[in-house]
Amino acid sequence: MSDIEEIPLPERRDRPVTVLHRVELAAVVALTGFFKLLGVDLASAIAGNFMRHVGPLIRPVSRKAERSLALVNPDWTKSEINAVVKDIWENVARTAAEFPHLSYLREFESNGRVEMVGKEKLDAIIANDKPSILFAPHFANWELVPSILHHAGLDYSFVYRAANNPLTDEYIINHRGRVMSRRQVPKGKRGGRALVDALKEGRSLAMLVDQKLNSGISVPFMGVPAMTAPAAARLALKYDAPLIQIELQRLKGAHFRFTVHDPLHFTPTGDTAEDVEALTIKINEALEAQIRANPGQWLWFHRRWPKELY
């Protein structure tokens, strides 16, 4: 067994297993196997085209995206919103269908699937003894981001949200352990200590920082106040770790552009609370620019803003 394989994977979500959980897992395994057999291009295209037409009919989910789009784009027409919702469903479906192909997609040097922009910056992060905090949103195929980082040779831990189904959670953890870092940190209090330990041990962090956190801080996101997780900013300030945006864009089908940005420029004032808020705002501004450029590639299906604003 290699040293990497000796790194323990996180325990699955601690919940009683039900019959429904087993049925859901069987469906996930069957679909994953089906998409694997099809090959990445056909799997991505079939899933994307199917959900582009069927997804908008799933009203409880689509309605969340429609309301969020209307909230932050008050000048948009209904037809403009509906067009983006179709794009969102297509991208999410393609991402799911591409999941069993991550080990192939990440081989950007040989297959041309990923156009690298700023590769020298990623190489510098890898070569630097000082850890960095790499942040991104749920955008394009967000599962591919940590896969590329792992393939490139970055020593890092990444934060994930545990699936509600404990069996599916275990299945996903195991698959990610093969194509991403085995150092997976569950979101929330359970993983807080692990993030600190990673930075202290010289490992970088990879974080998806775009989802709502009720216990976070209220700062603008796309022009509207939103409860936002301050962890990335707080850790960056405390451990003097540069905050670097990683941007993945879907170009056409299962082809992508991976961009490594320069570190966010920020000069602390010494007031911790104010600095955390100001730096969190800068993170949100970076995400907003990426999302507004290609709104159909962001995951709009979670209620990002306060319920009373919808």
C-alpha positions in Angstrom: 0.0 0.0 0.0 1.4 3.4 -0.9 1.6 6.3 1.5 -1.3 8.0 -0.3 -3.5 5.0 0.1 -2.8 5.0 3.8 -4.5 8.3 4.3 -7.9 7.5 5.8 -11.0 8.6 4.0 -13.6 10.4 6.1 -16.4 8.4 7.6 -19.7 8.4 5.8 -22.6 10.4 7.1 -23.8 8.9 10.4 -27.5 8.1 9.7 -29.6 5.0 10.0 -29.8 3.2 6.6 -33.3 2.8 5.2 -34.7 0.8 2.3 -35.1 4.0 0.3 -31.4 4.7 0.8 -30.5 1.3 -0.7 -32.8 1.9 -3.7 -31.3 5.4 -4.2 -27.8 3.9 -4.1 -28.7 1.2 -6.6 -30.0 3.9 -9.0 -26.8 5.9 -8.6 -24.6 2.9 -9.2 -26.6 1.9 -12.2 -26.6 5.3 -13.8 -22.9 5.7 -13.1 -22.2 2.4 -14.8 -24.4 3.3 -17.7 -22.6 6.7 -18.2 -19.3 5.0 -17.9 -20.1 2.5 -20.7 -21.4 5.3 -23.0 -18.1 7.2 -22.9 -17.7 10.8 -21.8 -19.0 12.6 -24.9 -22.1 10.5 -25.5 -23.0 10.4 -21.7 -22.6 14.1 -21.3 -24.6 14.9 -24.5 -27.5 12.5 -23.7 -27.8 13.6 -20.1 -27.5 17.3 -20.9 -30.1 17.2 -23.8 -32.5 15.1 -21.8 -32.5 17.4 -18.7 -32.5 20.5 -20.8 -36.0 19.6 -21.8 -37.3 17.7 -18.8 -35.6 19.7 -16.0 -37.6 22.9 -16.3 -40.8 20.8 -15.8 -39.6 19.9 -12.3 -41.2 23.0 -10.9 -40.2 22.9 -7.2 -36.5 22.9 -8.2 -36.8 25.1 -11.3 -38.8 27.7 -9.4 -35.9 28.3 -7.0 -33.6 29.1 -9.9 -36.2 31.3 -11.6 -36.8 33.4 -8.5 -33.1 33.8 -7.8 -32.4 34.9 -11.3 -35.2 37.4 -11.2 -34.0 38.7 -7.8 -30.5 39.6 -9.0 -31.5 40.5 -12.6 -34.7 42.6 -12.1 -34.5 43.8 -15.7 -34.6 40.3 -17.2 -37.6 39.1 -19.1 -39.3 35.8 -18.4 -38.0 34.3 -21.6 -34.4 35.3 -20.7 -34.8 33.6 -17.3 -36.3 30.4 -18.9 -33.4 30.2 -21.3 -30.9 30.3 -18.5 -32.8 27.7 -16.5 -32.5 25.3 -19.4 -28.8 25.9 -19.5 -28.5 25.3 -15.8 -30.3 21.9 -16.1 -28.1 20.9 -19.0 -24.9 21.8 -17.2 -25.9 19.9 -14.0 -26.9 16.8 -16.0 -23.6 16.9 -17.9 -21.7 17.2 -14.7 -23.4 14.2 -13.2 -22.9 12.1 -16.4 -19.2 13.1 -16.4 -18.6 12.0 -12.8 -17.4 8.5 -13.8 -15.0 10.0 -16.3 -13.1 12.4 -14.0 -10.0 10.3 -14.1 -9.9 10.7 -17.9 -11.0 14.4 -18.1 -8.3 15.5 -15.7 -5.5 14.2 -18.0 -5.4 17.6 -19.8 -1.9 17.1 -21.2 -2.8 14.1 -23.3 -6.5 14.5 -24.3 -6.9 18.2 -24.8 -10.1 18.2 -22.7 -9.0 21.1 -20.5 -7.4 24.3 -21.7 -5.1 25.5 -19.0 -4.7 29.2 -18.4 -2.1 30.2 -15.8 -0.6 26.8 -15.5 2.6 28.4 -14.3 0.7 29.9 -11.4 -0.5 26.5 -10.4 3.0 25.1 -10.7 4.3 27.9 -8.4 1.6 27.1 -5.8 2.7 23.5 -5.9 6.3 24.3 -5.6 5.8 26.8 -2.7 6.1 25.5 0.8 3.5 28.0 1.9 -0.1 26.8 1.6 -2.7 28.6 -0.4 -6.5 28.7 -0.2 -8.0 28.0 -3.6 -11.7 28.9 -4.0 -14.3 28.3 -6.6 -18.1 28.2 -7.0 -20.4 25.3 -8.0 -19.8 26.1 -11.7 -19.4 24.1 -14.9 -18.2 20.7 -13.8 -17.1 21.6 -10.2 -16.1 18.0 -9.5 -13.4 18.3 -12.1 -11.6 21.2 -10.3 -10.2 19.1 -7.4 -9.5 16.3 -9.9 -7.3 18.6 -11.9 -5.5 19.9 -8.8 -4.8 16.3 -7.7 -3.5 15.3 -11.1 -1.3 18.4 -11.3 0.4 17.3 -8.0 -1.0 19.7 -5.4 -1.0 18.5 -1.8 -4.3 19.8 -0.5 -7.4 19.1 1.5 -10.9 19.9 0.1 -14.2 20.7 1.7 -17.3 18.7 0.7 -20.9 18.6 1.6 -22.0 15.2 2.8 -24.8 13.6 0.8 -28.0 13.0 2.9 -28.1 9.3 1.9 -25.3 7.7 4.0 -24.7 4.9 1.4 -24.5 7.4 -1.5 -22.2 9.5 0.7 -19.8 6.6 1.2 -19.9 5.8 -2.6 -19.1 9.3 -3.5 -16.3 9.6 -0.9 -14.7 6.4 -2.2 -14.8 7.6 -5.8 -13.5 11.0 -5.0 -10.7 9.3 -3.0 -9.5 7.7 -6.2 -9.6 10.8 -8.5 -9.1 13.7 -6.0 -7.4 14.1 -2.7 -8.1 11.5 0.0 -8.0 14.4 2.4 -11.7 15.2 2.2 -13.1 17.5 4.9 -16.8 17.4 5.7 -18.5 20.8 5.7 -19.4 22.2 9.2 -18.1 21.8 12.7 -17.0 18.2 12.0 -14.4 19.4 9.6 -13.3 22.7 11.1 -10.3 21.3 13.0 -9.1 19.4 9.9 -8.9 22.7 7.9 -6.7 24.3 10.5 -4.5 21.2 10.8 -4.1 21.2 7.0 -2.8 24.7 6.9 -0.5 24.2 9.9 1.0 21.1 8.2 1.6 23.1 5.0 -1.2 21.8 2.8 -3.3 24.0 0.7 -7.1 24.1 0.9 -9.7 23.8 -2.0 -13.1 25.2 -1.1 -16.4 25.8 -2.9 -17.5 29.0 -1.3 -20.7 30.0 -3.0 -23.5 28.4 -0.9 -25.6 30.0 1.8 -24.5 29.6 5.4 -27.2 30.7 7.9 -24.6 31.1 10.6 -22.3 33.2 8.4 -22.1 36.9 7.8 -24.4 39.1 5.7 -22.5 40.6 2.8 -23.5 41.6 -0.8 -23.6 38.8 -3.4 -24.6 39.9 -6.9 -26.0 43.1 -5.4 -28.2 41.5 -2.8 -27.3 40.8 0.9 -26.6 37.1 1.4 -25.5 35.0 4.4 -22.0 33.9 3.5 -19.4 31.6 5.0 -16.4 33.6 6.2 -14.2 30.6 6.8 -12.0 31.1 3.7 -11.3 34.8 4.6 -10.8 34.1 8.3 -8.3 31.2 7.6 -6.5 33.3 5.0 -6.0 36.2 7.4 -5.1 34.0 10.4 -2.5 31.8 8.6 -1.3 34.4 6.1 -2.4 32.1 3.2 -3.1 33.7 -0.2 -6.6 33.4 -1.5 -6.6 32.3 -5.2 -9.6 32.0 -7.4 -9.8 28.8 -9.6 -12.2 29.2 -12.5 -13.4 26.3 -14.6 -15.6 27.1 -17.6 -17.4 24.7 -19.8 -16.6 25.5 -23.4 -18.5 23.0 -25.5 -19.7 19.6 -24.4 -17.1 17.9 -22.2 -14.4 20.4 -22.9 -13.3 23.1 -20.4 -11.0 26.0 -19.7 -9.3 26.0 -16.3 -7.9 29.4 -15.1 -5.7 30.1 -12.2 -6.0 33.7 -11.1 -3.6 35.9 -9.2 -4.1 36.0 -5.4 -6.7 38.4 -4.2 -5.0 41.7 -3.3 -5.9 42.7 0.3 -4.1 44.7 3.0 -5.4 43.9 6.5 -6.2 46.8 8.8 -5.7 44.8 12.0 -9.5 44.8 12.9 -10.2 41.1 12.5 -14.0 41.4 12.1 -13.8 44.2 9.5 -11.0 42.5 7.6 -12.9 39.2 7.4 -16.0 41.0 6.1 -14.0 43.0 3.6 -12.1 40.0 2.3 -15.3 37.9 2.1 -16.8 40.7 0.0 -13.8 40.5 -2.4 -14.4 36.7 -2.7 -18.0 37.3 -3.5 -17.1 39.9 -6.1 -14.7 37.5 -7.8 -17.4 34.8 -7.9 -20.0 37.2 -9.2 -17.9 38.2 -12.2 -17.5 34.5 -13.1 -21.2 33.8 -12.7 -22.5 36.8 -14.6 -20.3 36.0 -17.5 -21.9 32.5 -17.9 -25.0 32.3 -15.6 -26.2 29.0 -17.1 -23.1 27.2 -15.7 -23.8 28.1 -12.0 -25.9 26.0 -9.7 -28.9 28.3 -9.0 -31.0 25.6 -7.5 -30.2 26.4 -3.8 -31.8 29.4 -2.2 -28.8 31.6 -1.9 -30.5 34.7 -0.6 -32.8 35.3 2.4 -36.2 33.6 1.9 -38.1 36.9 2.6 -36.5 38.5 -0.5 -38.1 36.0 -2.9 
